Amino acid sequence: MASIEQLYSALATASSDQQDATQPALVVHAGQIAVDTPAVASEMSNADLQNWFLDAPDVEAVAVVKNGAPVALINRNVFMEQYGRPFSREVFGKRSCLSFANQEPLIVGADTPIEVVVRNAVEPESRVMKDGFICTRDGQYFGIGSGMALIRAMSDIEAAKTRQLLSSIEYASAIQQSNLRHSQTELAACLPSARLEWLPRDVVGGDCYFFRATRNGMFGALIDCTGHGVPGAFMTLITLSFLENRVATGCEEPDPAQVLSELNRYIKKVLGQHATGGEAHIVREGKSDDGLDAFMFVLTGNGLDLQYASARLELAVLDAQQPDVLLLEGDRMGVGYSDTPDDFAFTTRRHTLQTGYRAFVTTDGIIDQVGGPKQIAHGRKRLYKLFADHREERPQQFGDTLLASFAEWQGQQHRRDDVCFFAFTNEA
């Protein structure tokens, strides 16, 4: 697996690596949309300019130059309307064409970035969208750019940015799924009857999982990182990078609490989210406050000996000896957040599972989903009642039941968050 630095680099360069060579070159400078329209001298009379416009019916605007340098811009429609008023020909006919000119037009160099032109064009009282702008090279008249051409250029740029963004997100999805694929293989070898679902709300997501076969059993983790989409995905890359280096296939069973505690320090170091002082007087050294909730466990003894540590997630357990759902909870402290102490020690707990048990852990995507007849959050109580009502179902079948129930609950509501759950038993 690549280091987190390599993953960041790969994601950052994705858009440039996946550029569509068939797309036309983007307009990035003012000179690219400037049309070499003939200019008129400042000495030209209004009468002569009228004739000039009549001889050039396709010209919407003309630059007025003096010694080759632009000094004004005349909009065809404005000129013809004003010069056509009663007595205008008699009064202004022999006067300079500057009489009806915009003598403060936008004048930019040919190499001016198109974004700069746009910023000027949208300023209050700007006439760029109506009159256009004048482009120069080395101080001499170069051409005229129209407001319509400027709009088209910016539309193309925004479309290109959207394509790059979508390309980057697709690339991020490929990276994220490649990191999860190894865990799928390890889980299938250790617990072939388990059910694992990973349903990101967007193309990429902030939920993830990690499974590795150990010397005498299996290590597993279900993780809910801050946010969803691209921000959440970056957090999963940080987390999975750490776990990949911390828990190797075939290693001695790690202490789940120790792994959580080390991950807490790692995230705070990577993101600079250190805090000092008591709970009432937290001083944040970094600007971000991102982290995760997680349930980490080691399963040994033919799948009956469970050691676990939890950061705000819980494992629901059902077996023949208990009529109700047993919730195995852990610490009520998140991992990596600014207000989590750097030296916080998570706790490992032990639980002996009974043959034929059913176990289930989920992130909060299902719990927080709004829906149902009253359009309220799904909640834990409703979720665990469904789990208890279908206690005879094997994990694969219960996964189907849960997804169908969740789809019915969500209805036409927008999905609020990523969904990830893991159901397992010791039965083959």
C-alpha positions as CSV (number, residue, x, y, z in Angstrom):
1,M,0.0,0.0,0.0
2,A,1.2,3.5,-0.8
3,S,2.1,5.9,2.0
4,I,-0.3,8.6,2.8
5,E,2.1,11.1,1.2
6,Q,2.0,9.1,-2.0
7,L,-1.8,8.9,-1.9
8,Y,-2.1,12.6,-1.4
9,S,0.2,13.2,-4.4
10,A,-1.6,10.8,-6.6
11,L,-5.0,12.3,-5.8
12,A,-3.7,15.9,-6.3
13,T,-2.3,15.1,-9.8
14,A,-5.2,12.9,-10.9
15,S,-6.9,15.6,-12.9
16,S,-3.8,16.5,-14.9
17,D,-3.0,12.8,-15.5
18,Q,-6.5,12.2,-16.9
19,Q,-7.0,15.2,-19.1
20,D,-9.1,14.5,-22.2
21,A,-6.9,15.2,-25.1
22,T,-9.9,15.6,-27.4
23,Q,-11.1,18.7,-25.5
24,P,-10.3,22.0,-27.2
25,A,-7.7,24.3,-25.7
26,L,-9.1,26.6,-23.1
27,V,-9.1,30.4,-23.4
28,V,-6.9,31.6,-20.6
29,H,-5.7,35.0,-21.8
30,A,-7.6,38.0,-23.1
31,G,-5.8,38.0,-26.4
32,Q,-7.2,34.7,-27.3
33,I,-10.7,36.1,-27.7
34,A,-9.7,39.5,-29.1
35,V,-10.8,40.1,-32.7
36,D,-8.6,42.2,-34.9
37,T,-11.4,44.7,-35.8
38,P,-10.1,47.8,-37.6
39,A,-9.8,50.8,-35.4
40,V,-10.7,54.4,-36.2
41,A,-8.6,57.5,-35.5
42,S,-9.7,60.0,-32.8
43,E,-9.8,62.7,-35.5
44,M,-12.6,60.9,-37.4
45,S,-15.9,62.9,-37.5
46,N,-19.2,61.4,-36.3
47,A,-20.5,61.8,-39.9
48,D,-17.6,59.7,-41.2
49,L,-18.1,57.2,-38.4
50,Q,-21.7,56.7,-39.4
51,N,-20.7,55.9,-42.9
52,W,-17.9,53.6,-41.5
53,F,-20.5,51.6,-39.5
54,L,-22.8,51.4,-42.5
55,D,-19.9,49.9,-44.5
56,A,-19.2,47.4,-41.7
57,P,-22.6,46.0,-40.7
58,D,-21.1,43.1,-38.7
59,V,-19.0,45.3,-36.4
60,E,-20.6,45.8,-33.0
61,A,-17.9,48.0,-31.5
62,V,-14.9,49.9,-32.7
63,A,-11.8,51.1,-30.9
64,V,-10.7,54.7,-31.2
65,V,-6.9,55.1,-31.3
66,K,-4.4,57.9,-31.2
67,N,-0.9,57.1,-32.5
68,G,-1.8,53.4,-32.4
69,A,-2.8,53.4,-28.7
70,P,-6.5,52.9,-27.8
71,V,-8.2,55.8,-26.1
72,A,-11.9,55.0,-26.3
73,L,-14.5,52.4,-27.4
74,I,-17.7,53.1,-29.4
75,N,-20.6,50.8,-29.2
76,R,-22.4,50.6,-32.6
77,N,-26.0,50.6,-31.2
78,V,-25.3,53.4,-28.7
79,F,-23.7,55.6,-31.4
80,M,-26.5,55.0,-34.0
81,E,-29.2,55.6,-31.4
82,Q,-27.7,58.8,-30.1
83,Y,-26.5,60.2,-33.5
84,G,-29.9,59.5,-35.0
85,R,-31.7,61.8,-32.6
86,P,-33.2,65.1,-33.9
87,F,-30.5,67.7,-34.7
88,S,-27.6,65.4,-33.7
89,R,-26.2,65.3,-37.2
90,E,-26.3,69.1,-37.4
91,V,-24.7,69.6,-34.0
92,F,-22.3,66.7,-33.9
93,G,-21.7,65.7,-37.5
94,K,-18.3,67.4,-37.9
95,R,-17.2,66.9,-34.3
96,S,-14.8,64.1,-33.3
97,C,-16.2,60.6,-32.9
98,L,-15.2,60.8,-29.3
99,S,-18.5,62.7,-28.7
100,F,-20.4,59.4,-28.3
101,A,-17.5,57.2,-27.2
102,N,-16.9,55.4,-23.9
103,Q,-13.7,57.2,-23.0
104,E,-13.0,54.9,-20.0
105,P,-13.3,51.4,-21.5
106,L,-11.6,48.3,-20.1
107,I,-8.2,48.1,-21.7
108,V,-6.1,45.0,-20.9
109,G,-2.9,43.5,-22.2
110,A,-3.2,40.4,-24.5
111,D,-1.6,38.3,-21.8
112,T,-4.0,39.3,-19.1
113,P,-5.6,36.2,-17.5
114,I,-9.2,35.8,-18.5
115,E,-10.3,35.6,-14.8
116,V,-8.9,39.2,-14.3
117,V,-11.0,40.4,-17.2
118,V,-14.1,38.8,-15.8
119,R,-13.5,40.4,-12.4
120,N,-13.4,43.8,-14.0
121,A,-16.4,43.0,-16.2
122,V,-18.6,42.4,-13.2
123,E,-17.7,45.5,-11.3
124,P,-20.6,48.0,-10.7
125,E,-21.1,50.4,-13.6
126,S,-19.0,48.2,-15.9
127,R,-20.0,48.3,-19.5
128,V,-17.8,45.3,-20.6
129,M,-20.7,42.9,-21.2
130,K,-22.4,45.5,-23.4
131,D,-19.5,47.2,-25.1
132,G,-16.7,44.6,-24.9
133,F,-13.1,45.4,-24.0
134,I,-10.0,46.6,-25.8
135,C,-6.9,44.4,-25.9
136,T,-3.4,45.7,-26.4
137,R,0.1,44.4,-27.0
138,D,3.0,46.5,-26.0
139,G,0.7,49.4,-25.6
140,Q,-0.6,49.3,-29.1
141,Y,-4.1,48.3,-30.2
142,F,-4.5,44.6,-30.7
143,G,-8.2,43.8,-31.0
144,I,-11.6,43.9,-29.3
145,G,-13.1,41.2,-27.1
146,S,-16.9,41.0,-26.9
147,G,-18.9,40.4,-23.7
148,M,-20.4,37.3,-25.3
149,A,-17.0,35.8,-26.1
150,L,-16.0,36.5,-22.5
151,I,-19.1,34.6,-21.2
152,R,-18.3,31.7,-23.5
153,A,-14.7,31.6,-22.4
154,M,-15.7,31.5,-18.7
155,S,-18.3,28.9,-19.4
156,D,-15.7,26.7,-21.0
157,I,-13.3,27.2,-18.1
158,E,-16.0,26.3,-15.5
159,A,-17.0,23.2,-17.5
160,A,-13.3,22.1,-17.6
161,K,-13.0,22.6,-13.9
162,T,-16.1,20.5,-13.4
163,R,-14.6,17.7,-15.6
164,Q,-11.3,17.9,-13.7
165,L,-13.2,17.7,-10.3
166,L,-15.2,14.7,-11.4
167,S,-12.1,13.0,-12.8
168,S,-10.3,13.6,-9.5
169,I,-13.2,12.2,-7.5
170,E,-13.4,9.1,-9.7
171,Y,-9.6,8.7,-9.3
172,A,-10.0,9.1,-5.5
173,S,-12.7,6.4,-5.6
174,A,-10.3,4.0,-7.3
175,I,-7.7,4.7,-4.7
176,Q,-10.2,4.2,-1.8
177,Q,-11.6,1.0,-3.2
178,S,-8.1,-0.4,-3.8
179,N,-7.3,0.2,-0.1
180,L,-10.5,-1.7,0.9
181,R,-10.1,-4.6,-1.5
182,H,-7.4,-6.3,0.6
183,S,-9.7,-6.3,3.6
184,Q,-12.5,-7.9,1.6
185,T,-10.1,-10.8,0.7
186,E,-8.9,-11.3,4.3
187,L,-12.4,-11.2,5.7
188,A,-13.7,-13.8,3.2
189,A,-10.9,-16.1,4.3
190,C,-11.5,-15.6,8.0
191,L,-15.3,-15.2,8.2
192,P,-16.8,-16.4,4.9
193,S,-20.4,-16.2,6.3
194,A,-20.0,-12.5,7.3
195,R,-21.9,-9.7,5.6
196,L,-20.0,-6.4,4.9
197,E,-21.7,-3.5,3.2
198,W,-20.0,-0.2,2.2
199,L,-22.3,2.3,0.6
200,P,-20.8,5.8,0.3
201,R,-23.3,8.6,-0.1
202,D,-21.2,10.1,-2.9
203,V,-18.6,8.5,-5.2
204,V,-16.2,8.4,-2.3
205,G,-17.0,8.3,1.4
206,G,-15.9,8.8,4.9
207,D,-16.7,5.3,6.2
208,C,-14.2,2.5,5.9
209,Y,-13.2,-0.9,7.3
210,F,-10.1,-2.9,7.9
211,F,-9.6,-6.7,8.3
212,R,-6.5,-8.8,8.7
213,A,-5.9,-12.4,9.5
214,T,-3.7,-12.7,12.6
215,R,-1.7,-15.6,14.0
216,N,-4.7,-17.1,15.9
217,G,-7.7,-15.3,14.6
218,M,-8.6,-12.0,13.0
219,F,-8.3,-8.2,13.6
220,G,-11.2,-6.0,12.4
221,A,-12.2,-2.4,12.4
222,L,-15.3,-0.5,11.3
223,I,-14.6,3.3,11.1
224,D,-16.7,6.4,10.6
225,C,-14.6,9.4,9.7
226,T,-15.6,13.0,9.9
227,G,-17.7,14.1,7.0
228,H,-18.5,12.3,3.7
229,G,-17.5,12.7,0.1
230,V,-13.9,14.0,-0.6
231,P,-13.2,15.3,2.9
232,G,-14.2,12.1,4.5
233,A,-12.3,10.1,1.9
234,F,-9.1,11.9,2.8
235,M,-9.6,10.9,6.4
236,T,-10.1,7.3,5.4
237,L,-6.8,7.4,3.5
238,I,-5.0,8.7,6.6
239,T,-6.6,6.0,8.7
240,L,-6.1,3.1,6.4
241,S,-2.5,4.1,5.8
242,F,-1.8,3.9,9.5
243,L,-3.6,0.5,10.0
244,E,-1.8,-1.0,7.0
245,N,1.5,-0.3,8.6
246,R,0.3,-1.2,12.1
247,V,-1.4,-4.5,11.6
248,A,0.2,-6.9,9.2
249,T,-1.3,-10.2,8.0
250,G,-0.2,-13.1,10.2
251,C,1.0,-10.9,13.0
252,E,0.4,-11.5,16.7
253,E,-3.0,-10.3,17.8
254,P,-2.7,-6.6,18.6
255,D,-4.3,-4.9,21.6
256,P,-7.3,-3.0,20.1
257,A,-7.1,-0.2,22.6
258,Q,-3.4,0.3,21.9
259,V,-4.1,0.5,18.2
260,L,-6.9,3.1,18.8
261,S,-4.6,5.1,21.1
262,E,-1.8,5.1,18.6
263,L,-4.2,6.1,15.8
264,N,-5.4,9.0,17.9
265,R,-1.9,10.3,18.3
266,Y,-1.1,9.7,14.6
267,I,-4.2,11.7,13.3
268,K,-3.5,14.6,15.7
269,K,0.1,14.7,14.5
270,V,-0.8,14.5,10.8
271,L,-3.5,17.2,11.1
272,G,-1.8,19.3,13.8
273,Q,-4.8,18.9,16.1
274,H,-3.2,19.1,19.5
275,A,-4.9,20.5,22.5
276,T,-3.5,21.7,25.8
277,G,-5.2,22.6,29.1
278,G,-8.2,21.2,31.0
279,E,-11.5,20.3,29.4
280,A,-12.9,23.8,30.1
281,H,-10.0,25.6,28.6
282,I,-9.1,23.8,25.4
283,V,-6.5,25.5,23.3
284,R,-6.4,24.3,19.7
285,E,-3.1,24.6,17.9
286,G,-4.6,23.7,14.5
287,K,-7.5,25.0,12.6
288,S,-9.1,21.7,11.7
289,D,-11.0,19.4,14.0
290,D,-11.4,16.1,12.2
291,G,-11.4,12.6,13.5
292,L,-13.3,9.4,13.6
293,D,-15.4,7.0,15.6
294,A,-14.4,3.3,15.4
295,F,-15.0,-0.2,16.7
296,M,-11.8,-2.4,16.7
297,F,-11.7,-6.0,17.8
298,V,-9.7,-9.2,17.8
299,L,-11.6,-12.5,17.3
300,T,-9.9,-15.8,18.4
301,G,-10.9,-19.1,19.8
302,N,-13.0,-20.3,16.9
303,G,-14.7,-16.9,16.7
304,L,-15.9,-17.0,20.4
305,D,-13.2,-15.0,22.2
306,L,-13.8,-11.3,21.6
307,Q,-11.4,-8.5,22.6
308,Y,-12.6,-5.0,21.6
309,A,-12.0,-1.3,22.0
310,S,-14.4,1.3,20.9
311,A,-14.5,5.0,20.2
312,R,-18.3,5.9,20.3
313,L,-19.4,2.8,18.2
314,E,-21.0,-0.3,19.7
315,L,-21.4,-4.0,18.8
316,A,-24.8,-5.5,19.1
317,V,-24.9,-9.2,20.1
318,L,-27.7,-11.8,20.1
319,D,-27.4,-15.4,21.3
320,A,-29.7,-18.2,22.5
321,Q,-29.1,-17.4,26.2
322,Q,-30.4,-13.8,26.0
323,P,-33.8,-12.6,24.8
324,D,-32.6,-9.0,24.2
325,V,-29.8,-7.3,22.2
326,L,-26.6,-6.9,24.2
327,L,-24.7,-3.8,23.4
328,L,-20.9,-3.9,23.8
329,E,-19.9,-0.3,24.2
330,G,-16.5,1.3,24.8
331,D,-15.1,4.7,25.4
332,R,-17.2,7.8,24.7
333,M,-14.3,9.7,23.2
334,G,-13.6,10.3,19.5
335,V,-10.2,9.6,17.8
336,G,-8.0,12.4,16.7
337,Y,-10.2,15.3,17.5
338,S,-8.8,18.5,19.0
339,D,-10.5,17.9,22.3
340,T,-9.3,14.3,22.6
341,P,-6.1,14.4,24.8
342,D,-3.0,13.3,23.0
343,D,-2.3,10.7,25.7
344,F,-5.9,9.4,26.0
345,A,-5.8,5.6,26.7
346,F,-8.6,3.6,25.2
347,T,-9.7,0.5,27.0
348,T,-9.7,-3.1,25.8
349,R,-12.6,-5.2,27.0
350,R,-13.3,-8.9,26.7
351,H,-16.4,-10.8,26.0
352,T,-17.0,-14.5,25.5
353,L,-19.5,-15.1,22.7
354,Q,-21.9,-18.1,22.6
355,T,-21.9,-20.6,19.8
356,G,-24.4,-19.5,17.1
357,Y,-24.3,-15.9,18.1
358,R,-25.2,-13.0,15.8
359,A,-23.1,-9.8,16.0
360,F,-23.7,-6.5,14.2
361,V,-21.9,-3.1,14.1
362,T,-22.7,-0.1,12.0
363,T,-21.7,3.5,11.5
364,D,-24.3,6.2,12.0
365,G,-25.6,6.4,8.4
366,I,-28.6,4.2,9.0
367,I,-29.3,5.6,12.5
368,D,-29.3,9.3,11.4
369,Q,-31.3,8.8,8.2
370,V,-34.5,10.8,8.1
371,G,-37.5,9.0,6.7
372,G,-40.5,6.9,7.6
373,P,-44.1,8.1,7.9
374,K,-43.2,10.9,10.3
375,Q,-40.0,11.9,8.5
376,I,-37.8,11.5,11.6
377,A,-34.4,9.9,12.2
378,H,-34.3,6.1,12.1
379,G,-32.6,5.8,15.5
380,R,-30.9,3.0,17.3
381,K,-34.0,1.5,19.0
382,R,-35.7,0.8,15.7
383,L,-32.5,-0.7,14.2
384,Y,-31.8,-3.1,17.1
385,K,-35.5,-4.1,17.2
386,L,-35.1,-5.2,13.5
387,F,-31.9,-7.1,14.5
388,A,-33.7,-8.9,17.3
389,D,-36.8,-9.6,15.1
390,H,-34.6,-11.4,12.6
391,R,-32.2,-13.1,15.0
392,E,-32.6,-16.4,13.2
393,E,-31.3,-15.0,10.0
394,R,-27.7,-15.6,9.0
395,P,-25.6,-12.5,8.4
396,Q,-26.0,-12.6,4.6
397,Q,-29.7,-12.8,4.9
398,F,-30.0,-10.2,7.6
399,G,-27.9,-7.8,5.4
400,D,-30.6,-8.1,2.7
401,T,-33.3,-7.6,5.3
402,L,-31.6,-4.5,6.6
403,L,-31.0,-2.9,3.2
404,A,-34.6,-3.5,2.2
405,S,-35.9,-2.0,5.4
406,F,-33.5,1.0,5.1
407,A,-34.6,1.7,1.5
408,E,-38.2,1.6,2.6
409,W,-37.5,4.0,5.5
410,Q,-35.5,6.4,3.4
411,G,-38.2,6.6,0.7
412,Q,-37.7,9.7,-1.4
413,Q,-35.5,11.4,1.2
414,H,-32.0,12.4,0.3
415,R,-29.3,10.1,1.8
416,R,-27.8,12.0,4.7
417,D,-24.6,10.1,5.2
418,D,-22.4,7.1,4.2
419,V,-23.7,3.6,5.3
420,C,-21.4,0.9,6.4
421,F,-22.2,-2.2,8.5
422,F,-20.7,-5.5,9.4
423,A,-22.7,-8.6,10.6
424,F,-21.0,-11.9,11.6
425,T,-21.3,-15.2,13.4
426,N,-19.0,-18.1,14.2
427,E,-21.2,-20.5,12.2
428,A,-19.9,-21.5,8.7
